[in-house]
Amino acid sequence: MKIKRVAILTSGGDAPGMNSAIFGAFSECQKNNIQLYGVLNGYDGLIDNKFIELDYQLFNGRINRGGSILKSGRSKRFLKSNYIKIAIDNLKENKIDALIIIGGDGSLKGAMKLRDNGVKLICLPGTIDNDLNFSYTIGFDTATNNIVNAIDNIMDSLSAFNYGATIKIMGNKCTDLLDTVAKAVHTDLLVKEKDFDLPNLVKRIKLQNDGNHLPPVILVLENTVDTEDLATTLQNKCKTQFRPHILGYIQRGGAPSAFDRRYGLSAGSCAVESIINNEYGFAIGMVGENLEKKEIENCFKF
């Protein structure tokens, strides 16, 4: 079947490099005389029939920006079968031959519902959490660099007073961001669970202080403990000043790294190449240094 019209959307949390992936798909479509349509606002856009034809003007000055030029979102409606049917009907109405979905674990679960109802699609892993079964997801490298830079800046100031810091790190249930950042900022003081071993953490902080080490940096996985409460507790028990920090969307924002730009561009292009070859129903992501295809069911870590 000759492919004439492809649609693409971004879903879930935004990830730096999503725009590069969209442009990679757009460029490959241009080479093969295929019209690429963007779906605004993720799965909600499928339901609300928000399709726009992409052109070079849309990308002007925005390819290497963070976020998503198509906007993203988490759709509660898409959990219901009647809305999935509406989305499929809209794809048919717009004569879309295949769909590219960029997102994390929730987005891929939504993609399986479309696939199981006959929609031809390909997924690209876009999430800073790195919580899919690939070596790296689009956005992970940028977020890692963002966090490391932020911590370096924080500790430049706090070290002048020999203060410690409790810093909350994104990642949902996945510790990849926290673990990678920890190595880069040279700390092994990590809180990954709600019921972490507080006495052991206090003991290790005191040992560092006794050895005249650098001020302690405690990295806290989101959805575990409150950084402000932890800072107060450690301050009382360790007799050291602590300052709490929540980096928030600083982690997800900003221009994508060179790695994420190349990754997104290559993955987007590869998705269209697969569609042209009538290959569907899987995800394409980085394994080691190469792009590989995986069944969607095999992409989940949790």
N, C-alpha and C positions, 0 to 999 in steps of 0.2 A: 504493500500500500504506500502510495506517495504521501509523505508527510507535508502538510501545508500550514497547519496552525498548531503552535505549542504554547502552553501557558506556564507561568512560573509564579510561585508565591513564597513568602518567608513567614514562618510561624514560630510562636513561642518567644523566648527571650532573644533579643537582638544579639548579634555576634559580629565583631569587626571582620570584614572579609565577605559578608553576605553580598554587598554591592559588587564586589569583584566577581563573585560567582554568577550573579545576574548578568553582568556584562560579558562574562565568558560564554554563557549560553546565548546571549544576544549576538555576539560576534560570529559564533558558529552557525547560528540561524541565518545571518546575513549572507554568509558564504554559500549557503545551500538553498537560498531563495525561500526561506521559511519565515512566516510571520510569527513573532513572539509577542505574546500578550502577558501583561502583568496583572496579577490579582491583588487588589488592595486589601490590606488589613487581615492577611492570613486566611484561615478557614472561614471567618465571617464574611470575607469578600466573595468567597465561592457561594455562600448562602444568599448574599445580598446582590449577587450578579454585578460585582464591581470589577469589570475587565477593562484594561486600557491597552492600546497597541503601543509597544515600546519603540522609541526612535533615539537617535544619537543625542538629540537635544536634552532628553531626560537625564542622560548621564553626564552632561557637561559640568565639569568641576566637582562631580559627586562620586565618581568611581572609587576613589581612594579615601572616602569618608567612612566613619563608623555608622552604626545604625542600619536602617534599610530604607532605600528610596521607595519601596513598595509599602512601607509600614508593616508592622507585625502585630501579633495579638494572640491571646489564649481564648479560644472559643468554647464557652460552656454549651452553646447550642449544638455544636458538632458532636456532642456525646449522645444525642438523640437521633434515632433512625430516620424520623421524618425530615429532619434538616439535612441529613446526609443525602436523602433522595432529592431534595431541592438542589443541593450542590451539584449532584450528578446531572440533573436535568439542565442546569445552567451551563455546564460544560458541553452538553450536547447542543443546546441552543446556540452557543457561540462557536460550534463546529470545531471544538478543540480535539486534536488527534492524540495528544499526550500532555501530561502534566509533570512539572518538576517541583518538588517540595524541598525547601531548605529549612532545617530546624533540628530540634533535639529529640529526646525520647518520646515526649508527648506528641510531637508532630509526626513521628514515624508510626506511632500507634494509630493516629488518625489516618495516615496514609494506607495502612493495612485495611482499614474499613472501606476505603475507596477502591483499593485494588481488588478486594474480595467481591466487590460489586461491579467488576468489569472495567474499571478505569485503568488505562495504561499510564503508568507513572514511574518516575525514578526519584529517589531521595538523595539529598546531600546533607551530611552531618554538620549542622551549624549551631554550635553552643559553646560558650566559654567553659562550661562545667567539665567537658571531656568525659561525659558519662555514657558514651556509646562505645561499642566494641571496635574502635579503631585506635591507631597509635595516637592520632591527634584529630580533633574536630576543628572545623573552621572557627576561628576566634580565640582558641585556647592560648596560642602563642602570644597574641597581643595582650590578652588579659593578664597573663603571667608577667609580661614586661611592665604593664601598667601598675600592677600591685607592687612589684619589686621597686620600681621608681618611687612610688608613693611611700613605701616603708623607708627607703633610703632617706627621703626628705624629712619624714617624721623623726627618724632617729638622729639625723644631723642636729636637730634642735634639742631633742630630749637628752642626748648624750652630753650636752653642755651642762646639764644639771644632774646627770647620772640617774635620770628617771627611767623606769621601765615602761613598757607599753603592752596593752592587750588589744589585738587587732583582729577584727572579724573579716573572714575571707569567704567569698561566695563559693558555690560548688554543689549546692543542694545536698544530696546524700553522698556525692563523690568527693574523695579527698585529693584528687589529682592536682588541682590548683594549689591547695594548701601544702602538699608534700613537695611539689616542684619549687614553689616560692620559698619554702623553709630551707631548702638546700642553697638557693641563691642568696639568701640573706643570712645564712650561717646560724640557724637556730634549730634546736631539736625540742623546744618547749612548745608542744602542740596539744590542743584540746579538740578531740574529734568526736566526743560523745557527751551526752548530758551527764552520765554517771562516771565521769573521769576520776582518776585517782588524785584528788587534791593534795593529800599529805605528801605524796611522792613529788608532785610538781613543786610544792613549797620547799621540800628538801633540796631539789636540784637547783632551784633559784638561789637558795642560801649558799650552796656549795660554789656556785658561780661568783656570787658576791664576795665570799671569803677568798676566792682566788684572784680577786681584782680583775674579773673579766669585764667585757663590755656590758652595758645596761641590758637587762633581759628583755627579749622580744617574745611574747606569747602569741601564737597564731591560733585563732579560734574559728572552727568551722561553723558556718551559719546554721541556724536551727538547732544549736546545742545549748550554749549558756549565754547569758547576758554579759557583754564585755565590761559594762560599767560596774555591775555587781562583782564580777571577777576581779576587776582592778581594785575595788575597795577591800575585798577579802584578802588579796595578796599584799596589799599595802599594810594591812593590820598584822598579818602573820609574818611577813618578811622584813618589816621595818624599812621598806624601800618605797619611794613614791612611784605610783603607776598612773598612766594616763590611758583611758579607753579610746578606741578609734573604730568607727564603722566607715569603711571606704565607699560602700554603696556603688552607685553607677559609674564612679570613676573607673572601676574595674572593667566595665563593659564598653565604655565610650572611647572616643578618640580614633585617630587614623589607624587602620590595620597595619601590622608589621609587614615587612617585605615577604616573610614566609606566608602569612595569611593571604596576602594579595596574590601570590603565585598559586597557592593552594586553591583559593576560590576560583580564579580564572581557569585553571586547568580542570577542576572538577565540573564547572559549568559547561565547558567545552566538551568534556568527555560524556556528560549526560546527553547532550544533543546528538553526539556521534552514535551513542547507543540507541537512541530513539530512531535515528535514520536507519540503523541496522535492524530495526524491529526487535530490540531487546528491552524488556520492561520488567518491573516488579521487584527491583532490588535497590540497594543503596550503594553509592560510590564514595569511598573515603580513603584516607591515607593509612597504609599499613607499611611500617618502616619508612622507606623513602619513595614508595610507589603508590599510585592509586589502584585500588582493588574493588571488585564488586562483591557484595555480600547479600544473602537473603535477608530481608528486613527482620525476620524473626531472630536472626543470629547477631543482631546489632545492639542488643540490650545488655548492659552490665548488671542491672538490678531487676 
